[in-house]
Amino acid sequence: MTLKLTDQQQSMLSGGNGSGCQIAMRMVVAAAEALTASQLVRINSAHVTSCFYSGRVNVDFAEHLVANEAKVAVPTTLNASSMDFVHPELTLVNPDLQGVTGAQRLRECYLKMGCNQTWTCAPYHIDPKPQFGENIAGSESNAVVFSNSVLGARTNLYGDFLDIAAAITGYVPYAGLHQDESRRGEIVFDAQGIPDSVKETDIFFNALGYVIGRESGSQIPVILGLLPTTSEDQLKALGSTAACAGAVKMFHAIGVTPEARSLAEALQGSQPNREVSVSASQIISASDALCMETHGRISAVCMGTPHFSFSEFQTLIPLLSNRKVHADVRFYISTSRHIIKLIEKEGWLEELEEAGITIVADRCTYNVPRLDGVDGVVMTNSAKWAYYGPGNVGAKAIFASLKECLDSAVAGRVVRDPDLWAGLI
């Protein structure tokens, strides 16, 4: 299939919009040809992960774009960095000074290119959100799943440095999840046998996401049996875990997500490749698989992977009940600058800090440079953190509910809720 460019796109490729745009368009065109796309499609916005320092190449490429006067053509948000620029006083353990400097240089470059200083892996918490049917360029795995599944926007997973190239040109290949036929559900997960009381818990969606990711691989899952009241936070947990446990970029939840008013709609009238009946044992096994320890002292609690939402803080605050975090435990919650402003306005930021909880902005706690205390045994209510944390920072992760994490932080040791899986066992 031959790629056809419009006159405007051809001009960009030929340098008519400057050398920076030309570099970016060459990358987009190369990607389109690799995907055998026949055309490019205009995007409304972009979210960029190339701003994360993972080596010198990130800085070199960004500075090359800036030197060639590249500017983004659409509203562009920045993914989490490797540094907290809001709280530089946070103690870093054995930081790579080249990495710290690299993160700062990347910040300068992406701001010069016109990107919004969001520094969050959850751009969907910030208005204006992508709209149903809009084509966008997404890059962070959980944000791609959320945008496709929950918002009904359209994006593939664009990696470094194709994400910033798309933002500069305003175009992506018209292929994959930008096309109707590629959004068809392929594997059905029937969760109707799971009690509704379990489906109301935060921990269930992480465990379900793990099961779905393992079983689906890169196929698009369709989920039967979720409650109509399923929240965005719960769908965020499901999607982020399915993306790391598998390679899921989109899911359908019947009666919940916008392209799945019925099973027939989600499957686009076709038959699924496979059907899986979700069992209680699968959910419990998934939760257990994310635990490297079962009891004893803990060194830290980490929440906010993906970044904590306003409603998650709203759930956490009443559970504090004037309690304090144990002196031997570090308690971190990662969130965005946007959400920090909202919780500060509510008076919650001061309440959290008085309880001994440290709010982290701009980054995630399972990445290096490692924050003080994020080693040894770390409890988390995020399956994504439990999945990546051990490899990234060398911690022994324990996956638990939000309440279990808070109770353990106060006690300084693992505290389990005996009724956690009531209804399943």
C-alpha positions in Angstrom: 0.0 0.0 0.0 1.4 3.4 -1.0 1.4 6.2 1.4 -0.2 9.4 0.0 0.7 12.7 1.4 -1.3 16.0 1.1 0.4 19.0 -0.3 0.8 20.4 3.2 2.3 17.2 4.5 4.7 17.0 1.5 5.8 20.5 2.2 6.6 19.6 5.8 8.6 16.6 4.6 10.5 18.8 2.2 11.4 21.4 4.9 8.8 24.0 4.1 7.9 24.3 7.8 11.5 24.4 9.0 14.2 21.8 9.6 12.8 20.8 13.0 9.4 19.9 11.6 11.1 18.2 8.7 13.0 15.9 11.1 9.8 15.0 12.8 7.8 14.4 9.6 10.5 12.1 8.3 9.9 9.9 11.4 6.2 10.0 11.1 6.4 9.0 7.4 8.8 6.2 8.2 6.4 4.9 10.8 3.5 5.1 8.4 5.4 3.2 5.7 6.4 0.5 8.3 2.7 0.2 9.2 1.7 0.1 5.5 -0.6 3.1 6.2 -2.1 4.7 3.1 -2.4 8.2 4.7 -1.7 10.3 7.8 -4.4 11.5 10.2 -4.6 14.8 12.0 -4.4 14.6 15.8 -6.0 17.0 18.3 -3.4 16.5 21.1 -0.4 14.6 22.2 1.1 13.1 25.4 4.9 12.7 25.4 7.1 10.2 27.4 10.3 11.1 25.6 10.8 13.7 28.3 11.7 11.0 30.8 15.5 10.6 31.2 16.5 7.1 30.4 19.9 7.9 28.9 21.9 10.5 27.0 20.1 9.8 23.8 16.9 11.4 25.2 18.8 14.7 25.8 20.7 14.6 22.6 17.6 14.2 20.5 15.6 16.8 22.4 18.4 19.4 22.1 18.7 18.5 18.4 15.1 19.3 17.9 15.4 22.6 19.8 18.5 23.6 17.8 16.4 23.1 14.7 13.6 25.3 16.1 11.0 22.6 16.4 7.7 23.6 18.0 4.7 21.4 18.9 1.7 21.9 16.6 -1.0 20.6 19.0 -1.6 20.9 22.8 1.0 18.6 24.2 1.2 17.2 27.8 4.4 15.8 29.4 4.6 12.5 31.1 6.1 11.9 34.5 9.8 12.8 34.8 12.5 11.0 36.7 12.6 14.0 39.1 10.2 15.9 41.3 10.7 19.5 40.2 8.2 20.8 42.8 9.9 19.2 45.8 13.7 19.3 45.0 14.3 18.8 48.7 13.2 15.2 48.7 16.0 12.9 49.6 17.4 10.8 46.7 19.4 7.7 47.4 22.6 7.4 45.4 21.4 9.7 42.5 23.1 9.5 39.2 24.2 13.1 38.8 24.2 12.8 35.0 20.6 11.6 35.2 19.6 14.5 37.5 21.2 17.0 35.1 19.7 15.2 32.1 16.2 15.4 33.6 16.7 19.2 34.0 18.0 19.6 30.5 15.0 17.7 29.1 12.6 19.9 31.0 14.2 23.0 29.4 14.0 21.4 25.9 10.4 20.3 26.0 9.2 23.6 27.5 11.1 25.4 24.7 9.2 23.3 22.2 5.9 24.5 23.6 4.8 21.5 25.7 2.6 22.0 28.8 4.5 21.4 32.1 2.1 18.7 33.4 4.6 15.9 34.3 2.0 13.3 34.9 1.3 9.7 33.8 -2.4 10.5 34.2 -3.1 13.4 31.7 -6.8 12.3 31.7 -7.1 14.0 35.1 -6.5 17.4 33.5 -9.1 19.3 31.4 -9.6 19.5 28.5 -9.6 15.7 28.2 -9.5 14.0 24.7 -13.0 13.7 23.4 -14.8 10.6 22.1 -13.7 9.8 18.5 -10.7 12.2 18.5 -7.4 11.1 17.1 -4.5 11.8 19.5 -0.9 10.6 20.0 -0.6 8.8 23.3 2.6 7.3 24.7 2.4 6.2 28.3 0.9 2.7 28.5 -1.8 3.4 31.1 -2.8 6.7 29.5 -3.1 5.0 26.1 -5.4 2.3 27.5 -7.5 4.9 29.4 -7.8 7.2 26.4 -8.9 4.4 24.1 -11.1 2.5 26.5 -12.7 5.0 28.9 -12.7 8.2 26.9 -13.2 6.6 23.4 -10.3 8.7 21.9 -8.1 7.0 19.3 -4.4 6.3 19.7 -1.7 3.7 19.3 1.1 3.4 21.7 3.7 5.9 20.3 7.1 5.4 21.9 10.2 7.6 22.2 10.7 9.7 19.9 7.7 9.2 17.7 5.5 10.8 20.3 7.2 14.2 20.1 7.5 13.8 16.3 3.7 13.5 16.2 3.2 16.5 18.4 5.5 18.6 16.2 3.8 17.6 12.9 0.3 17.2 14.2 0.0 13.9 12.4 0.2 10.1 13.0 -0.1 7.1 10.6 -3.8 6.2 10.0 -3.3 2.7 11.2 -4.1 0.4 14.2 -6.4 1.8 16.8 -7.1 4.9 14.8 -9.3 2.7 12.6 -12.7 1.3 13.4 -12.0 -2.3 12.5 -8.9 -2.5 14.7 -10.9 -1.6 17.8 -12.9 -4.8 17.7 -12.9 -6.9 20.9 -11.1 -10.2 20.5 -11.2 -12.1 23.8 -14.2 -12.1 26.2 -13.8 -12.2 30.0 -17.0 -13.2 31.9 -16.9 -11.8 35.4 -20.6 -12.2 36.1 -19.8 -14.9 38.6 -17.9 -12.6 40.9 -20.0 -11.1 43.7 -21.0 -7.5 43.3 -19.6 -6.7 46.7 -16.1 -7.7 45.5 -16.5 -5.6 42.3 -17.0 -2.5 44.5 -13.5 -2.8 45.9 -10.4 -1.1 44.7 -8.2 -4.1 44.9 -10.4 -6.2 42.6 -9.7 -4.1 39.5 -6.0 -4.4 39.9 -6.2 -8.2 40.2 -8.7 -8.4 37.3 -6.3 -6.3 35.2 -3.5 -8.7 36.0 -5.6 -11.7 34.9 -6.7 -10.0 31.7 -3.2 -8.9 30.8 -1.8 -12.3 31.2 -4.5 -14.0 29.2 -4.9 -11.4 26.5 -1.4 -10.5 25.5 -2.0 -7.8 22.8 -5.6 -8.8 22.1 -8.4 -6.4 22.9 -10.3 -7.8 25.9 -14.1 -7.5 26.4 -15.3 -7.7 30.0 -18.8 -8.9 31.0 -20.3 -8.3 34.4 -18.8 -5.1 35.7 -21.2 -2.8 37.6 -22.7 0.2 35.8 -21.3 2.3 38.7 -17.7 1.3 38.0 -15.6 4.4 38.5 -12.9 5.9 36.4 -10.4 5.1 39.2 -11.3 1.5 39.0 -11.0 1.4 35.2 -7.7 3.2 35.5 -6.4 0.4 37.8 -7.7 -2.3 35.5 -6.2 -0.8 32.4 -2.8 0.1 33.8 -2.4 -3.4 35.2 -3.5 -5.1 32.0 -1.0 -3.0 30.1 2.0 -4.0 32.2 0.9 -7.7 32.8 0.2 -8.0 29.0 0.4 -5.6 26.1 -3.2 -4.4 26.3 -3.8 -1.0 24.7 -7.6 -1.0 24.8 -10.4 -2.9 26.5 -14.2 -2.9 26.4 -16.4 -3.2 29.4 -20.0 -4.0 28.5 -22.4 -1.3 29.7 -19.6 0.8 31.1 -17.2 2.0 28.3 -18.4 4.1 25.4 -17.9 1.6 22.6 -19.5 -1.3 24.4 -23.1 -0.6 24.9 -23.6 -4.3 24.1 -21.4 -7.4 23.5 -22.3 -7.3 19.8 -21.1 -3.7 19.5 -17.8 -4.4 21.3 -17.2 -7.5 19.0 -18.4 -5.5 15.9 -20.8 -8.4 15.1 -18.0 -11.0 15.1 -17.2 -14.0 17.3 -14.5 -13.7 19.9 -11.2 -15.6 19.5 -11.6 -17.0 23.0 -13.8 -16.8 26.1 -12.5 -16.8 29.7 -14.7 -17.3 32.7 -13.1 -15.3 35.5 -13.0 -17.3 38.7 -12.5 -16.4 42.4 -9.3 -18.4 42.4 -7.8 -16.5 39.5 -8.5 -13.1 41.3 -6.9 -14.3 44.5 -4.0 -15.9 42.7 -3.3 -12.7 40.8 -3.3 -10.7 44.0 -0.9 -13.2 45.7 1.4 -13.2 42.6 2.1 -9.5 43.3 3.3 -10.1 46.9 6.9 -11.0 47.6 6.3 -11.0 51.4 3.3 -11.8 53.6 4.2 -10.4 57.0 6.7 -8.5 59.0 8.1 -4.9 59.1 7.7 -2.6 56.2 10.0 0.3 55.1 7.6 2.3 52.9 4.2 2.6 51.4 3.9 3.9 47.9 0.6 5.0 46.2 -0.2 6.8 43.1 1.0 4.6 40.2 -0.7 5.8 38.0 -0.9 9.2 39.7 -3.4 9.6 42.5 -6.7 11.3 41.5 -8.7 13.9 43.4 -11.4 11.2 44.2 -8.7 8.8 45.5 -7.6 11.5 48.0 -11.3 12.0 48.8 -11.5 8.3 49.7 -8.2 8.3 51.7 -8.8 11.4 53.9 -11.6 9.9 56.1 -9.5 6.8 56.6 -6.7 8.8 58.3 -8.8 9.3 61.4 -6.1 11.5 63.0 -3.6 8.7 62.9 0.1 9.1 62.2 2.5 7.2 60.0 4.9 5.0 62.0 8.3 6.7 62.5 10.1 3.9 60.7 7.9 4.1 57.6 8.1 6.4 54.6 4.7 7.0 53.0 4.7 8.5 49.5 1.8 9.4 47.3 2.6 10.4 43.7 0.2 12.8 42.0 0.2 15.7 39.5 0.7 19.4 40.1 -2.9 19.9 39.0 -4.2 17.6 41.7 -1.9 19.0 44.4 -3.5 22.4 43.8 -7.0 20.9 44.3 -6.2 19.0 47.5 -4.4 22.1 48.9 -7.6 24.1 48.3 -9.6 21.5 50.2 -7.2 21.7 53.2 -6.2 18.0 52.6 -2.5 18.7 51.8 -1.8 20.0 55.3 -3.7 17.1 56.9 -1.8 14.5 54.9 1.6 16.1 55.7 0.7 16.3 59.4 -0.1 12.5 59.3 3.4 11.9 58.0 2.5 11.4 54.3 4.8 12.9 51.7 3.2 14.1 48.5 5.4 13.5 45.4 4.9 15.5 42.2 6.2 15.1 38.6 7.4 11.5 39.0 6.6 8.0 40.1 8.2 6.4 43.1 9.1 3.1 41.4 11.7 4.7 39.2 15.3 5.8 40.0 16.6 8.0 41.5 15.2 6.0 44.4 13.5 8.0 47.2 14.6 7.5 50.8 13.0 4.3 52.3 11.9 2.9 49.0 13.8 -0.3 49.5 13.3 -3.4 51.7 9.6 -4.2 51.9 7.2 -1.7 50.3 3.5 -1.9 50.4 1.4 -0.5 47.6 -2.2 -0.5 46.4 -1.0 -0.4 42.8 -0.5 -3.6 40.9 1.6 -1.7 38.4 4.0 -0.6 41.2 4.1 -4.1 42.5 4.9 -5.4 39.0 7.7 -2.9 38.1 9.0 -1.8 41.5 11.1 -4.8 42.4 13.0 -4.7 39.1 13.4 -0.9 39.1 14.4 -0.1 42.6 15.1 -3.5 44.2 12.2 -3.4 46.7 10.2 -6.4 47.9 6.6 -5.4 47.0 3.4 -6.3 48.8 0.2 -5.6 46.9 -2.7 -4.6 49.1 -5.8 -2.6 49.4 -5.7 1.1 50.1 -7.0 0.5 53.7 -4.4 -2.2 54.3 -1.6 0.1 53.1 -2.7 2.8 55.5 -3.2 0.5 58.5 0.2 -1.0 57.8 1.9 2.4 57.5 0.5 3.3 60.9 1.5 0.0 62.5 4.9 -0.2 60.9 4.2 -3.8 59.8 2.0 -5.7 57.5 -1.6 -5.5 58.5 -4.1 -7.6 56.5 -7.8 -7.3 56.3 -9.3 -10.8 57.1 -12.5 -9.8 55.2 -10.7 -8.6 52.1 -12.0 -11.3 49.8 -15.2 -12.0 51.7 -17.6 -13.4 49.2 -14.9 -15.1 47.1 -13.6 -17.6 49.6 
